[in-house]
Amino acid sequence: LHAIRAAPASSLAFLVSMLLPLVLLGVLLATVVGALAAAILGEVPAFLSSGEAGLQWLFSDTCIGVFGAVAAMWAAAVQRVVMVVKSNIGRGHAFPPDVLHAFEAATPWIGNTAAAREQAPKTGAAWWQGDLADISEEEGEVLQYIESIVAELEDDAAHEGDGPWAMKGQGAAAALGVEQLSFTSNRYHIAFCGYAAAGVLMRCPAHTARLKGILQPIIKAMLSERVWGYMSSYWPAKEGSSASGGEQMHRPFGCTENVMWTGHLLMLATLYEALTADDCYRRPGGLVARTADGTPADVSDVEALAELCARAMRNNAVGGMCCEPGLVFFQCQNHVHLAFRLLEGLWSRQCGLQRVDAPGESGLTERRRCFMAETDRWETFALHNLAAPLKSGAFKVVIVANDSAAGAQVPFGHPGGDGWCLTWYFPWARSEDVPRRI
């Protein structure tokens, strides 16, 4: 029992101590049922000579002793779980010293301006700055598949039965009849089709029209009520639905949470302009969320949406933007910070001009050239608090945080979550050495 209580939560001994008592308990319960059946029905199991023998065995010192031992082992294992959770939930855990050193030794973001690039140390080309190249045969096949399913986004039949977009995203919410809330929600799969197309075609300027043909219907689908309509389940249309938005929280472009939709839309729109030079989504009113009948439900644009995300991060106790109400996930922050980097690059290529600088056009309420403060605050917090102490993964799955306080932190990680976190962390990290070491 002492060994179970002292076993590290990530060790095989601890896992065995949890599973073995449960297996033994199941075997004993099956035996008890057999013994009782022998006594009541007169049907004698092979391991007993009679029903009376079954009752004698059930109340024997041997059976009571085995039950007691199994119960003690199980109680010790449960006690260990409770101790681990109590000692880890609600407190931060920093990544190893080598990760923190790589972070602190790197130069913080100073904005993607021309002046910043002149001041930056001259190093080798980044991984995304390789030679221009045409698409490979394998990439061509991937693009053909993406184009074929993206073409079906506006087909109602594709969202039913076995269609490519028939995923309802119900998950644990299935019993409530609520759709588009889980990992099989359409927004994720639609957005990642866009990221795949951009990843293939970003080195192929000859295929700009082809990229437009993929990203435009993807962004249109993201703006449809079929994708964002789940919001009423989390943020109903009533005043005071959140401390940080009040009566605006139910609106697609008024919600200061919901980064699980806002972040992907922002990244897709900035990728579109960065790779096609078409600023249609950054113009005033460029983003229009529509209801099922095509009526405009809310209007915004890339810069206003970026500022909404930045404001949510500034107000949040840990510097993140929530997905579900009060829950912050590292992987979801990636897409907003990537969009920030892309938008900074667009401003820089235009000599730092924003819409606010253009005569007769309104722009951001605050003149800014970068989102350095938001990125630096979030990355600093994450590296000092979100390492999973239970070694089921690198990053903690989720942290509870809102505008007023930070709460519980789930003390374990998940390999799938790590894949999402790290894949998209590299391009916006202060130093590529940080995610590489993680």
Buried (B, 14 or more C-beta within 10 A) or exposed (E): BEEBEEBEBBEEEBEBBBEBBEEBBEEBEEBBEBBBBBBEEEEBBEEBEEBEBBBBBBEEEEBEEBBEEBBEBBEBBEEBBEEBBEEBBBEBBEBEEEBBEBBEEBEBBBBBBEEBEEEEEEEEEEEEEEEEEEBEEEBEEBBEEBBEBBBBBEEEEBBEEEBBBEBBBBBEBEEEEBBBBBEBBBBBBBBEBBBBBBEBBBBBEEBBEBBBBBBBBBBBBBBBBBBBBBBEBBBEEEEEBBEBBBEBBBBBBBBBBBBBBBBBBBBBBBBBBBBBEBBBBBBBEBBBBBBEEEEEBBBBBBBBBBBBBBBBBEBBBBBBBBBBBBBBBBBBBBBBBBBBBBBBBBBBEEEBEBBBEEEEEEBBEEEBBBBBBBBBBBBBBBBBBBBBBBEBBBBBBBBBBBBEEBBBBBBBBBEEBBEBBBEBBBBBBBBBBBBEBB
